[in-house]
Amino acid sequence: MEITIDKTVHADELPMEPQLKELSLRDFKKIGRMPKIFKDCCLPKQKSIVNVMKDFWQQNKHHDFLVRIGNHSFSCDRLVLMVYIDQMRHSKDQTELRMPAKFVRPEVFELLNRWMVDQEPFIKRPGIGNLLLAADYLNIEQLSSQIWACLDQNSGFGEHQAIQLAMDTLPLRDLSVLHYMMLQRIQYYFLIFVSSAEFLALPSESVSALFTSNDIRVNSEAEVFYAAIRWLNFEWPTRKNCAFDVMEKVRLFRLPAKLLLLLESSMEDTRVDRIIQLPVVKALIEKGSFDQIALDLDDGTSWYHEIYEIFDVTLLPPRRFICHDLAAYHQPKPESPDQVFAYKDFLRYLGLLQTRPLDTLQLLEKRH
């Protein structure tokens, strides 16, 4: 019996396919039949991390640190404090810091914190001394430098501002250098200042520092002498012990010759006589008279300088000259030997200055 094989493909059956081996796309690359698929990608240029952090910080105020001063507390950003304060960088685990109010006052820390975060901080004069004290204590050199730049004469920091800052820093012992420096800035305002209560409130060290200046503007050294008389009399006899220290800074040999001669006897004014008759002051006046005679006899020869050394003749330059037409005793030329006026005349002129604007004498520079 013959068997017949039916090779007809039924409609519901698929034809046989050739067998394919399993080949990965990676293998295609190896045999060179496929270009490289995954090229190195270059992502869009990223913003500077500094700018990203700045934007984040400006938009998200996350205070994570506490500064305590006395009974006051200030919530701050640790990162900002770390940028400026060394102590913060050395104590990274701290969550709060106590600052001594002696060096960093609460109101000053507010100024300090504002300076740290503001691009154009504005500082008022009354707080600048205490701000400098805080900057020095915290060793923030950038802020200290900026404050000193503001105090520079070329930046427009005038005499009247120097006087105010000198008084602001008077109680701050750690800023005594700044206090004395501001007193040395006084020139045209000297007589105005002498007429004020602030001058009378100065300690002897400050008065002495003021009297050492070559730049104070006076018509005669007699005005410096009478300024010393005024200060000593204000709290007499308490200030009696300060007479030598203050009078030593008056350039007595620069006094008008006739006035210096009168001081060796009596001025017939108790306020003056009780001071010039003190033994220490009498010795200074006698020394001033001798120095004045030596200066007058100086012929310019070299051996005369040896005399100065032997007799300890001290020759300091004259003060800077000023002449005010409202001062009855002012002379148009400096160092007039015949110029003699009384203490009451000096006080009368100071009284007149108290009725005038603060820049009255400074304006004289523009008139001449």
MOMOJO-V613091 format. One line per field, one symbol per residue. ss: DSSP state (~ for helix, > for strand, _ for the rest). burial: + if it has 9 or more other ideal C-beta (glycine too) atoms within 8 Angstrom, else -. A space follows every 50 residues. Layout:
ss = ???
burial = ???
//
This chain:
ss = ________________________~~~~~~__________________~~ ~~~~~~~~~_____>>>>>__>>>>>_~~~~~~~_~~~~~_____>>>__ _____~~~~~~~~~~~~_______~~~~~~~~~~~~~___~~~~~~~~~~ __~~~___~~~~~~~~~~____~~~~~~~~~~~______~~~~~__~~~~ ___~~~~~~~~_____>>__~~~~~~~~~~~~~~___~~~~~~~~~~___ _~~~__~~~~~~~______~~~~~~~__~~~~~~~~~~~~~~~~~~~___ __~~~~~~~~_________>>_____________________~~~~~~~~ ~~~__________~~~~_
burial = ---------------------------++--------------------- -+----+-------+++++----+-+++-+++-++--+--------+-+- +-++++-+++++++++------+-+-++++++++++++-+--++--++-+ +-----+-++++++++-+++-+--++-+++-+++++++++++++++-+++ -+-+-++++++-+-++++++++++++++++++---+--++-++++++-++ ++++++++++++++--+-+-++++++-+-+++-+++++++++-++----- ---+--++----+----+++++++--+-+++----+--+-+-+-++++++ +++------+++-+----
//
